[in-house]
Amino acid sequence: MNREFLDRTSHRPFPLPDSPWVLSQSWAKLLFAHWSISPDTLREHIPAALEIDLFDGKAWLGIVPFAMREVGPRLVPKVSGISNFLELNVRTYVIHQGRPGVYFFSLDCSSPFAVWAAKTFYHLPYFNASMSCREKDGWIEYESLREGQLNAFSARYRGTGAKIPAPAGSIDHFLTERYCLYTTDRRGRIHQGVIHHDIWSLQKAEAEIKKNTMTEASLRFNLPEQEPLLHYSENIDTVEWPLRLIV
């Protein structure tokens, strides 16, 4: 991982923490699939202290399959069997005290160790899943089935066109340029985790979604019958800071 991006911060909406980052990882072969959705549909699933972030009066729900690469704590050598795995997250966008971020409804993962670590140290709603990802004829073929549950996702997707950063103020920028996450612990307290990376290099995307029950089983609602807004990114390097209790 080339960490020169740590010196590039002008694109961030808020400064980096004064403390050292503790975790690095690369995200690869990402599909961003987003549906506009009524804020009322999401409100019961989000802590009251967090404001739902809207774009043109609409909330957005994202389903994001990708591959995690070179994941590991700072100054600790990466281990191939632990540092590389697949992940699929279901998310929306929130604000706390003017700071926009991501709120995860679920994160399915192919690594039991990563599931344990994320639940233990980041209070994130991770789930074990059987997952596969392969490239075939220029497409990414992605499959996920949550262990013992009905949450499933099956699709193939690919990027099309030029790789460009999303213009500030655009819906593309709103959905991708997020530099913190919010999560709750077992006592219902809210924590914030800061993330840093370069500006996303995005492509338009094509996707054929064969199966998607990621909201039906867990959140008890169906996604709107509309074509999702799609973006693709080949790869991005990131670093993360420890959670900070905020509420």
Residue frames as qw, qx, qy, qz and C-alpha x, y, z in Angstrom:
[[0.000, 0.887, 0.462, 0.000, 0.00, 0.00, 0.00],
 [0.387, 0.322, -0.008, 0.864, 1.29, 3.44, -0.97],
 [0.286, -0.706, -0.556, 0.333, 0.46, 5.75, 1.91],
 [0.249, 0.068, 0.116, 0.959, 1.28, 9.02, 0.17],
 [0.226, -0.606, -0.537, -0.542, -2.45, 9.72, 0.24],
 [0.490, -0.612, -0.486, 0.386, -2.10, 10.53, 3.95],
 [0.296, -0.291, 0.010, 0.910, -0.57, 13.85, 2.91],
 [0.121, -0.239, -0.492, -0.828, -3.53, 14.70, 0.68],
 [0.084, -0.427, -0.781, 0.447, -6.31, 16.03, 2.87],
 [0.116, 0.141, -0.047, -0.982, -7.76, 19.12, 1.13],
 [0.423, -0.183, -0.648, -0.606, -10.74, 17.09, -0.13],
 [0.315, -0.305, -0.845, 0.305, -11.82, 16.07, 3.37],
 [0.261, -0.742, -0.347, -0.511, -14.84, 17.74, 4.99],
 [0.559, -0.808, 0.119, -0.143, -13.10, 17.70, 8.38],
 [0.122, 0.741, -0.653, 0.098, -9.46, 17.32, 9.57],
 [0.742, 0.069, -0.659, 0.102, -7.68, 14.08, 10.33],
 [0.719, -0.683, -0.128, -0.002, -7.46, 13.09, 14.01],
 [0.039, -0.855, 0.493, -0.156, -4.32, 14.07, 15.91],
 [0.700, -0.360, 0.613, -0.071, -3.77, 10.45, 17.01],
 [0.005, -0.350, 0.834, 0.426, -2.16, 7.77, 14.81],
 [0.792, 0.113, -0.276, -0.533, -4.30, 5.61, 12.54],
 [0.543, -0.366, 0.723, -0.220, -4.52, 1.96, 13.64],
 [0.697, 0.218, 0.683, 0.013, -5.74, -0.06, 10.66],
 [0.196, 0.494, -0.464, -0.709, -5.07, -0.09, 6.93],
 [0.599, 0.270, 0.754, -0.007, -6.93, -1.84, 4.12],
 [0.109, 0.217, -0.519, -0.820, -7.56, -1.68, 0.39],
 [0.600, 0.400, 0.543, -0.429, -11.00, -1.99, -1.17],
 [0.039, -0.272, 0.724, 0.632, -11.20, -3.51, -4.65],
 [0.116, -0.215, -0.854, -0.459, -13.79, -4.30, -7.36],
 [0.126, 0.343, 0.599, -0.713, -16.48, -2.17, -5.73],
 [0.079, -0.490, -0.633, -0.594, -20.00, -1.79, -7.00],
 [0.123, 0.197, 0.445, -0.865, -22.04, 1.03, -5.48],
 [0.167, -0.423, -0.751, -0.479, -25.73, 0.27, -6.06],
 [0.027, 0.166, 0.463, -0.870, -28.06, 2.90, -4.59],
 [0.108, -0.585, -0.729, -0.338, -31.81, 3.28, -4.34],
 [0.154, -0.300, 0.170, -0.926, -33.61, 6.47, -3.30],
 [0.415, -0.384, -0.822, 0.063, -35.94, 5.72, -0.42],
 [0.339, -0.796, -0.202, -0.459, -38.30, 7.50, 1.94],
 [0.100, 0.473, -0.614, 0.624, -36.57, 8.74, 5.12],
 [0.690, -0.310, 0.252, -0.604, -39.55, 7.43, 7.10],
 [0.947, 0.098, -0.288, -0.101, -38.75, 3.90, 5.93],
 [0.640, 0.316, -0.512, 0.478, -35.26, 4.11, 7.42],
 [0.207, -0.679, 0.269, -0.651, -35.94, 6.16, 10.54],
 [0.843, -0.447, 0.093, -0.284, -36.85, 3.27, 12.87],
 [0.955, 0.068, -0.096, 0.273, -33.58, 1.51, 11.99],
 [0.466, 0.483, -0.221, 0.707, -31.29, 4.45, 12.83],
 [0.401, -0.407, -0.534, 0.623, -30.49, 5.87, 16.30],
 [0.018, 0.909, 0.416, 0.010, -32.49, 8.98, 17.09],
 [0.360, -0.765, 0.121, 0.521, -29.32, 11.00, 17.76],
 [0.364, -0.138, 0.598, 0.701, -28.27, 10.61, 14.12],
 [0.451, 0.609, 0.095, -0.646, -29.89, 12.75, 11.44],
 [0.737, 0.322, 0.545, 0.238, -30.60, 11.06, 8.13],
 [0.145, -0.474, 0.351, 0.795, -28.57, 12.78, 5.43],
 [0.582, 0.617, 0.511, -0.142, -30.73, 13.69, 2.42],
 [0.222, -0.185, 0.482, 0.828, -30.00, 14.64, -1.17],
 [0.290, -0.122, -0.433, -0.845, -32.78, 16.63, -2.83],
 [0.631, -0.219, 0.204, -0.715, -35.09, 15.55, 0.00],
 [0.930, 0.045, -0.298, -0.208, -34.43, 11.82, -0.49],
 [0.586, -0.555, 0.590, -0.014, -32.65, 9.27, 1.65],
 [0.635, 0.504, -0.548, -0.206, -30.47, 6.70, -0.07],
 [0.841, -0.324, 0.427, -0.077, -29.80, 3.05, 0.66],
 [0.384, 0.672, -0.605, -0.188, -26.67, 1.48, -0.76],
 [0.958, -0.132, 0.255, 0.018, -25.65, -2.13, -1.34],
 [0.215, 0.842, -0.491, -0.062, -21.90, -2.38, -1.90],
 [0.978, -0.084, 0.133, 0.137, -20.12, -5.66, -2.76],
 [0.298, 0.846, -0.431, 0.097, -16.32, -5.62, -2.92],
 [0.889, -0.003, -0.341, 0.306, -13.08, -7.36, -2.00],
 [0.409, -0.887, 0.213, -0.017, -11.00, -6.44, 1.05],
 [0.828, 0.363, -0.238, 0.356, -7.24, -6.59, 0.49],
 [0.472, 0.319, -0.409, 0.713, -4.18, -6.17, 2.72],
 [0.502, -0.732, -0.135, -0.441, -6.28, -5.66, 5.86],
 [0.763, -0.168, -0.465, 0.417, -4.34, -5.39, 9.08],
 [0.410, -0.874, -0.135, 0.224, -3.29, -3.35, 12.13],
 [0.234, 0.917, -0.298, 0.126, -0.54, -0.78, 11.86],
 [0.038, -0.695, 0.707, -0.124, 3.02, -2.17, 12.01],
 [0.705, -0.106, 0.681, -0.169, 1.75, -5.77, 11.90],
 [0.002, 0.240, -0.801, -0.548, 2.67, -7.93, 8.86],
 [0.721, 0.157, -0.079, -0.670, -0.27, -8.94, 6.68],
 [0.390, -0.108, 0.914, -0.030, -1.29, -12.62, 6.67],
 [0.235, 0.062, -0.652, -0.719, -2.74, -13.83, 3.37],
 [0.268, -0.339, -0.896, -0.104, -5.36, -16.11, 4.91],
 [0.188, -0.629, -0.579, 0.484, -6.64, -13.35, 7.20],
 [0.110, -0.467, 0.043, 0.876, -5.89, -10.09, 5.39],
 [0.237, 0.128, -0.549, -0.791, -7.88, -10.80, 2.20],
 [0.194, 0.355, 0.892, -0.203, -11.60, -11.57, 2.09],
 [0.049, -0.432, -0.564, -0.702, -14.94, -10.47, 0.63],
 [0.011, 0.357, 0.563, -0.745, -17.47, -8.06, 2.07],
 [0.067, -0.510, -0.607, -0.605, -20.96, -6.85, 1.21],
 [0.089, -0.265, -0.537, 0.796, -22.45, -3.92, 3.10],
 [0.066, -0.713, -0.606, -0.346, -25.92, -2.42, 3.33],
 [0.360, -0.262, -0.258, 0.857, -25.76, 1.23, 4.32],
 [0.100, 0.889, 0.384, 0.229, -27.27, 4.68, 4.40],
 [0.405, 0.352, -0.137, 0.832, -26.00, 8.19, 5.14],
 [0.436, -0.785, -0.425, 0.111, -26.30, 10.21, 8.32],
 [0.229, 0.646, -0.214, 0.697, -25.02, 13.37, 9.99],
 [0.608, -0.635, -0.396, 0.262, -24.00, 14.09, 13.57],
 [0.313, -0.804, -0.017, 0.505, -23.16, 17.64, 14.60],
 [0.339, 0.847, -0.198, -0.359, -22.53, 18.64, 11.02],
 [0.128, -0.506, 0.815, 0.252, -20.21, 15.72, 10.24],
 [0.834, 0.244, -0.162, -0.468, -21.57, 13.44, 7.45],
 [0.190, -0.407, 0.893, -0.012, -20.88, 9.74, 7.57],
 [0.558, 0.024, -0.736, -0.383, -22.04, 6.20, 6.81],
 [0.588, -0.233, 0.566, -0.528, -24.40, 4.12, 8.92],
 [0.294, 0.186, -0.900, -0.263, -24.29, 0.36, 8.27],
 [0.807, -0.165, 0.053, -0.564, -27.37, -1.82, 8.60],
 [0.944, -0.151, 0.292, 0.038, -25.31, -4.96, 7.95],
 [0.207, 0.728, -0.624, -0.194, -21.93, -6.14, 6.69],
 [0.988, 0.023, 0.136, -0.074, -21.67, -9.69, 5.34],
 [0.011, 0.785, -0.616, -0.058, -18.17, -11.13, 5.26],
 [0.890, 0.214, -0.395, -0.083, -16.40, -14.30, 4.11],
 [0.439, 0.347, -0.660, 0.502, -13.85, -14.25, 6.98],
 [0.643, -0.608, -0.464, -0.018, -15.01, -15.48, 10.42],
 [0.573, -0.255, -0.255, 0.736, -11.97, -13.82, 11.99],
 [0.080, 0.229, 0.141, 0.960, -12.84, -10.44, 10.43],
 [0.468, -0.582, -0.476, -0.465, -16.44, -10.83, 11.62],
 [0.678, -0.517, -0.415, 0.317, -15.25, -11.44, 15.19],
 [0.459, -0.114, -0.102, 0.875, -12.74, -8.57, 15.12],
 [0.059, -0.371, -0.278, -0.884, -15.17, -6.04, 13.65],
 [0.560, -0.626, -0.461, -0.288, -17.89, -6.93, 16.15],
 [0.702, -0.433, -0.345, 0.448, -15.44, -6.87, 19.07],
 [0.446, -0.262, -0.028, 0.855, -13.49, -3.71, 18.32],
 [0.021, -0.048, -0.293, -0.955, -15.82, -1.68, 16.07],
 [0.339, 0.337, 0.642, -0.600, -19.31, -2.71, 17.25],
 [0.377, 0.300, -0.434, -0.761, -20.33, -3.20, 13.64],
 [0.803, 0.111, 0.395, -0.432, -23.19, -5.53, 12.57],
 [0.240, 0.471, -0.785, -0.322, -21.05, -8.12, 10.77],
 [0.888, 0.029, 0.304, -0.344, -22.36, -11.52, 9.68],
 [0.378, -0.284, 0.821, 0.319, -20.66, -14.67, 8.43],
 [0.714, 0.532, 0.083, -0.448, -21.54, -15.48, 4.83],
 [0.711, 0.050, 0.583, 0.390, -20.60, -17.85, 2.04],
 [0.267, 0.871, -0.039, -0.410, -19.24, -15.59, -0.69],
 [0.717, 0.067, 0.462, 0.518, -17.48, -15.75, -4.04],
 [0.223, 0.886, -0.055, -0.402, -16.08, -13.22, -6.47],
 [0.646, -0.065, 0.559, 0.515, -14.49, -13.87, -9.84],
 [0.235, 0.628, -0.235, -0.704, -13.79, -12.02, -13.07],
 [0.541, 0.206, 0.782, 0.231, -15.18, -13.51, -16.27],
 [0.356, 0.551, 0.548, 0.519, -15.37, -11.95, -19.72],
 [0.139, 0.388, 0.006, 0.911, -14.81, -8.47, -18.31],
 [0.550, -0.605, -0.202, -0.539, -17.48, -8.79, -15.60],
 [0.053, -0.292, 0.780, -0.551, -17.22, -9.25, -11.83],
 [0.660, -0.302, -0.587, -0.359, -19.44, -12.15, -10.77],
 [0.056, -0.316, 0.619, -0.717, -20.35, -11.81, -7.10],
 [0.654, -0.365, -0.597, -0.288, -22.36, -14.14, -4.84],
 [0.017, -0.285, 0.650, -0.704, -23.22, -13.90, -1.15],
 [0.662, -0.421, -0.519, -0.338, -25.46, -15.96, 1.14],
 [0.257, -0.593, 0.484, -0.590, -25.58, -15.15, 4.85],
 [0.263, 0.101, -0.941, 0.189, -25.00, -18.11, 7.13],
 [0.064, -0.340, -0.874, 0.342, -28.27, -19.57, 8.40],
 [0.209, 0.583, 0.331, -0.712, -30.39, -16.70, 7.06],
 [0.570, 0.620, 0.532, 0.084, -32.23, -15.54, 3.94],
 [0.056, 0.897, -0.154, -0.411, -30.02, -12.55, 3.13],
 [0.736, 0.091, 0.516, 0.429, -28.63, -13.17, -0.33],
 [0.240, 0.832, -0.154, -0.476, -27.09, -11.19, -3.17],
 [0.690, 0.065, 0.595, 0.408, -26.15, -12.40, -6.64],
 [0.351, 0.895, 0.055, -0.272, -25.01, -10.12, -9.45],
 [0.708, 0.070, 0.250, 0.657, -22.49, -9.44, -12.14],
 [0.041, 0.971, 0.125, -0.198, -21.19, -5.96, -12.77],
 [0.690, 0.108, 0.167, 0.696, -18.49, -3.93, -14.49],
 [0.102, -0.701, -0.042, 0.705, -17.25, -0.40, -14.83],
 [0.546, 0.593, 0.452, 0.384, -17.78, 1.52, -18.07],
 [0.171, 0.933, 0.093, 0.304, -16.27, 4.70, -19.36],
 [0.357, 0.586, -0.396, 0.611, -13.63, 7.01, -17.93],
 [0.600, -0.450, -0.518, 0.411, -12.44, 7.00, -14.33],
 [0.085, 0.586, -0.009, 0.806, -13.17, 10.43, -12.85],
 [0.122, -0.174, -0.662, 0.719, -13.67, 12.00, -9.41],
 [0.028, -0.716, -0.692, -0.090, -17.24, 12.93, -8.60],
 [0.111, 0.526, 0.034, 0.843, -17.92, 16.68, -8.90],
 [0.073, -0.157, -0.623, 0.763, -18.57, 18.42, -5.57],
 [0.416, 0.213, 0.198, -0.862, -22.29, 18.88, -5.00],
 [0.565, 0.130, -0.626, -0.522, -23.28, 15.97, -7.25],
 [0.894, -0.253, 0.065, -0.365, -25.24, 12.91, -6.16],
 [0.861, 0.251, -0.378, 0.229, -22.16, 10.81, -7.03],
 [0.221, 0.479, -0.507, 0.682, -20.09, 12.82, -4.55],
 [0.578, -0.421, 0.228, -0.660, -22.80, 12.64, -1.89],
 [0.963, -0.104, -0.076, -0.237, -22.97, 8.84, -2.05],
 [0.895, 0.187, -0.257, 0.314, -19.26, 8.06, -2.04],
 [0.335, 0.512, -0.372, 0.698, -17.19, 10.82, -0.40],
 [0.689, -0.661, -0.103, -0.277, -17.68, 9.81, 3.24],
 [0.413, 0.526, -0.587, 0.456, -14.89, 9.96, 5.80],
 [0.200, -0.248, 0.758, -0.569, -16.40, 8.49, 8.94],
 [0.492, -0.274, -0.772, -0.293, -18.82, 5.83, 10.08],
 [0.433, -0.364, 0.383, -0.730, -21.29, 5.73, 12.95],
 [0.601, -0.097, -0.787, -0.103, -22.21, 2.64, 14.92],
 [0.583, -0.577, 0.164, -0.549, -23.80, 1.66, 18.23],
 [0.149, 0.286, -0.909, 0.264, -22.57, -0.66, 20.96],
 [0.359, -0.323, -0.874, -0.042, -24.65, -3.12, 22.99],
 [0.156, -0.484, -0.552, 0.661, -25.58, -0.36, 25.44],
 [0.269, 0.826, 0.486, 0.099, -26.97, 1.78, 22.64],
 [0.240, -0.786, 0.123, 0.556, -24.15, 4.32, 22.78],
 [0.671, 0.734, 0.086, 0.060, -23.06, 5.88, 19.50],
 [0.598, -0.469, 0.351, 0.547, -19.45, 5.75, 18.32],
 [0.504, 0.839, -0.096, -0.184, -17.73, 7.47, 15.41],
 [0.771, -0.207, 0.407, 0.443, -14.85, 6.00, 13.42],
 [0.222, 0.839, -0.222, -0.445, -12.77, 8.22, 11.11],
 [0.826, 0.220, 0.429, 0.294, -11.55, 6.95, 7.74],
 [0.062, 0.791, -0.273, -0.543, -9.13, 8.46, 5.25],
 [0.684, 0.193, 0.584, 0.392, -8.48, 7.82, 1.55],
 [0.121, -0.124, 0.381, 0.908, -7.99, 9.72, -1.67],
 [0.551, 0.328, 0.048, -0.766, -10.91, 11.07, -3.66],
 [0.728, 0.184, 0.658, -0.048, -12.77, 8.17, -5.25],
 [0.130, 0.334, -0.631, -0.688, -11.98, 7.46, -8.89],
 [0.589, 0.288, 0.631, -0.416, -15.39, 6.40, -10.20],
 [0.064, 0.033, -0.745, -0.663, -16.75, 4.88, -13.36],
 [0.719, 0.034, -0.021, -0.694, -20.31, 4.51, -14.47],
 [0.243, -0.189, 0.948, -0.079, -21.37, 0.89, -14.08],
 [0.684, -0.011, -0.469, -0.558, -23.52, -1.81, -15.57],
 [0.229, -0.199, 0.871, -0.387, -25.02, -4.50, -13.36],
 [0.646, -0.150, -0.584, -0.468, -27.28, -7.49, -13.70],
 [0.288, -0.286, 0.690, -0.599, -28.68, -8.18, -10.25],
 [0.470, -0.078, -0.825, -0.306, -30.11, -11.70, -10.20],
 [0.590, -0.555, -0.586, 0.022, -31.05, -11.85, -6.52],
 [0.151, 0.357, -0.346, 0.855, -31.16, -9.29, -3.74],
 [0.577, -0.616, -0.502, -0.188, -32.88, -10.01, -0.43],
 [0.469, 0.123, -0.454, 0.747, -30.53, -7.93, 1.71],
 [0.203, -0.219, 0.236, -0.925, -33.27, -5.64, 3.06],
 [0.676, -0.265, -0.435, -0.533, -36.25, -8.00, 3.10],
 [0.751, -0.224, -0.599, 0.163, -35.00, -10.39, 5.78],
 [0.473, -0.128, -0.442, 0.751, -33.21, -7.96, 8.11],
 [0.017, 0.073, 0.125, -0.989, -34.96, -4.60, 7.68],
 [0.254, 0.479, 0.808, -0.231, -38.40, -5.94, 6.72],
 [0.413, 0.746, 0.125, -0.508, -38.92, -3.81, 3.63],
 [0.749, 0.349, 0.425, 0.370, -38.46, -4.26, -0.09],
 [0.268, -0.322, 0.238, 0.876, -36.37, -1.92, -2.15],
 [0.456, 0.604, 0.119, -0.642, -38.28, 0.38, -4.52],
 [0.739, 0.346, 0.533, 0.224, -39.02, -0.99, -7.98],
 [0.269, 0.942, -0.133, -0.147, -36.60, 1.32, -9.72],
 [0.815, 0.379, -0.208, 0.386, -33.26, 0.94, -11.45],
 [0.605, -0.676, -0.064, 0.415, -30.48, 1.61, -8.95],
 [0.220, 0.936, -0.275, 0.019, -27.90, 4.32, -9.46],
 [0.961, -0.075, 0.059, 0.260, -24.64, 2.48, -10.19],
 [0.122, 0.892, -0.435, 0.030, -20.96, 3.35, -9.81],
 [0.969, -0.005, -0.107, 0.222, -17.81, 1.24, -9.98],
 [0.071, -0.890, 0.447, -0.059, -14.35, 1.68, -8.53],
 [0.799, 0.319, -0.500, 0.100, -11.38, -0.58, -9.21],
 [0.732, -0.191, -0.446, 0.478, -9.43, 0.06, -6.02],
 [0.089, -0.844, 0.128, -0.514, -8.75, 2.49, -3.19],
 [0.559, 0.027, -0.629, 0.540, -6.34, 2.43, -0.23],
 [0.422, -0.756, -0.153, -0.477, -7.62, 3.46, 3.20],
 [0.340, 0.100, -0.714, 0.604, -6.60, 3.89, 6.83],
 [0.512, -0.646, -0.441, -0.354, -8.85, 3.92, 9.88],
 [0.013, -0.445, 0.537, -0.717, -8.75, 5.34, 13.40],
 [0.130, -0.215, -0.905, 0.344, -10.18, 3.80, 16.60],
 [0.229, -0.697, -0.589, -0.339, -13.79, 4.42, 17.45],
 [0.086, 0.127, -0.374, 0.915, -14.61, 7.48, 19.55],
 [0.095, -0.576, -0.787, 0.199, -17.64, 7.55, 21.85],
 [0.046, 0.244, 0.163, 0.955, -19.81, 10.54, 20.95],
 [0.554, -0.359, -0.082, -0.747, -23.25, 9.94, 22.54]]
